[in-house]
Amino acid sequence: MTKLDYNVSNVRVQNPPGFVGAARETAKRDATAAERQSNELKLKRAWEMAFAPAKSLPMQAIMLYFSGSGVQIFSLGMIFMLVTGPVGAIAGILRAFEPFRTTRADGELTYNQLIPAMLTYALCQGVVFCLGLYKCGTMGILPTGPADWLQFEKRPAWPEWSAVRALILGDV
């Protein structure tokens, strides 16, 4: 070791005036930019998820077309999935969009920016549900005609035909 070498590991050098504040501002600016970028990516993924049911709709329609209009186990299974799937998806919409919650300025996670995507998701699920109901209607499973409701129809009282009938059967 020569006389010019110094051991500076224990020496603390103070930052020049204004340096600490600039470093904090830069770090804060970088953090907010990263947070903003993260929120934008989350919103983009949320919109992709919102349109996912609509993207699968043509394939489901083709499968329903090829399943035929007869009441068979395959057709009924497809209809069951088309009717119950959207109901369950809409019931669990908050759980489905939880990974995409955005961070507000105060650091709290919120669904506020996801509301349009969630409404679109519910609308697309409603279209899938309507496709299932349409297939039920074409198969004749839905009670849409008057003959389907005969059991609830009130029957009129029988008119009196003759006095002989009243004598034979009694007053009914």
C-alpha positions in Angstrom: 0.0 0.0 0.0 1.4 3.3 -1.0 1.0 6.6 0.8 -1.6 7.8 -1.8 -4.1 5.0 -1.3 -6.8 5.8 1.1 -9.4 3.6 2.8 -12.7 5.3 2.2 -15.1 2.5 3.2 -15.8 4.1 6.6 -16.0 7.7 5.4 -19.5 9.1 4.6 -19.7 11.8 2.0 -22.7 13.9 2.1 -24.8 14.5 -1.0 -24.6 17.9 -2.6 -27.5 20.2 -1.9 -30.6 19.3 -3.9 -29.4 15.9 -4.9 -31.6 13.9 -2.5 -34.7 15.8 -3.5 -34.0 15.2 -7.2 -33.4 11.5 -6.6 -36.7 11.2 -4.7 -38.6 13.1 -7.4 -37.1 10.9 -10.1 -37.9 7.7 -8.2 -41.5 9.0 -7.6 -41.9 9.9 -11.2 -40.6 6.5 -12.3 -43.0 4.7 -9.9 -46.0 6.6 -11.1 -45.1 6.0 -14.7 -44.7 2.3 -14.0 -48.0 2.2 -12.1 -49.7 4.1 -15.0 -48.3 1.6 -17.5 -49.3 -1.3 -15.3 -52.9 0.1 -15.1 -53.0 0.5 -18.9 -51.9 -3.1 -19.4 -54.5 -4.3 -16.9 -57.2 -2.4 -18.7 -56.2 -3.8 -22.0 -56.3 -7.4 -20.6 -59.7 -6.6 -19.0 -61.1 -5.5 -22.4 -59.7 -8.7 -24.0 -61.5 -10.7 -21.3 -64.7 -8.7 -21.8 -64.9 -9.6 -25.5 -63.9 -13.3 -25.0 -67.5 -14.6 -24.9 -68.3 -12.8 -28.1 -65.3 -14.3 -29.8 -66.4 -17.8 -29.0 -70.0 -17.2 -30.2 -69.5 -18.2 -33.9 -68.0 -21.5 -32.9 -70.8 -22.2 -30.4 -73.4 -21.3 -33.1 -71.9 -23.7 -35.6 -71.8 -26.4 -33.0 -75.5 -25.8 -32.2 -76.3 -25.9 -35.9 -74.6 -29.3 -36.3 -76.1 -30.8 -33.2 -79.5 -30.8 -34.9 -83.0 -29.9 -33.7 -83.9 -33.3 -32.1 -84.0 -33.7 -28.3 -80.9 -35.7 -27.8 -78.4 -35.9 -25.0 -75.6 -34.1 -26.9 -78.0 -31.2 -27.9 -79.3 -30.9 -24.3 -75.8 -30.9 -22.9 -74.8 -28.1 -25.2 -77.9 -26.1 -24.3 -77.3 -26.7 -20.6 -73.8 -25.3 -20.9 -75.0 -22.3 -23.0 -77.7 -21.4 -20.5 -75.9 -22.1 -17.2 -72.4 -20.9 -18.2 -73.4 -17.2 -18.6 -75.4 -17.2 -15.4 -72.4 -18.4 -13.5 -70.1 -16.0 -15.2 -72.2 -13.0 -14.5 -72.6 -14.1 -10.9 -68.8 -14.3 -10.5 -68.0 -11.2 -12.5 -66.1 -9.5 -9.6 -64.0 -12.6 -9.1 -63.2 -12.8 -12.8 -62.1 -9.2 -13.0 -60.2 -9.1 -9.7 -56.7 -9.5 -11.3 -57.4 -6.4 -13.4 -58.2 -4.0 -10.6 -56.3 -0.7 -11.1 -54.5 1.3 -8.5 -55.7 4.7 -7.6 -53.5 7.6 -6.7 -53.8 6.8 -3.0 -52.6 3.2 -3.6 -56.0 1.6 -3.1 -57.2 -1.0 -5.6 -60.5 -0.2 -7.4 -62.9 -1.5 -10.0 -63.9 2.0 -11.2 -62.1 1.9 -14.5 -63.2 -1.7 -15.1 -67.0 -0.9 -15.1 -67.3 -0.4 -18.9 -65.4 -3.7 -19.5 -67.5 -5.5 -16.9 -70.8 -4.3 -18.5 -69.5 -5.4 -21.9 -68.6 -8.8 -20.4 -72.1 -9.1 -19.0 -73.7 -8.1 -22.3 -71.6 -10.7 -24.2 -72.6 -13.3 -21.7 -76.2 -12.3 -22.2 -75.8 -12.8 -26.0 -74.5 -16.4 -25.3 -77.5 -17.0 -23.0 -79.9 -15.8 -25.7 -78.3 -18.2 -28.2 -79.0 -21.0 -25.8 -82.6 -19.9 -25.3 -83.0 -19.6 -29.1 -81.9 -23.2 -29.5 -84.3 -24.3 -26.8 -87.1 -22.5 -28.7 -86.2 -24.2 -32.0 -86.1 -27.6 -30.4 -89.5 -27.0 -28.8 -88.3 -27.2 -25.2 -89.5 -23.8 -24.2 -93.2 -23.5 -23.3 -94.2 -20.8 -25.9 -97.5 -22.1 -27.3 -101.0 -22.1 -25.7 -101.0 -25.9 -25.6 -98.0 -25.8 -23.2 -100.1 -24.0 -20.6 -103.4 -26.0 -20.6 -102.9 -27.3 -17.1 -103.2 -23.8 -15.8 -106.3 -22.9 -17.7 -109.5 -22.5 -15.7 -112.3 -24.7 -16.9 -115.8 -23.3 -17.0 -118.6 -24.9 -14.9 -120.7 -27.4 -16.8 -124.0 -26.0 -17.9 -127.2 -27.8 -16.7 -128.5 -29.9 -19.5 -131.7 -31.4 -18.1 -133.7 -32.0 -15.0 -133.2 -35.7 -15.5 -129.5 -35.4 -15.2 -129.9 -33.5 -12.0 -132.1 -36.2 -10.6 -129.7 -39.0 -11.6 -126.4 -37.4 -10.6 -127.6 -35.2 -7.9 -126.7 -31.5 -7.7 -123.1 -31.4 -8.7 
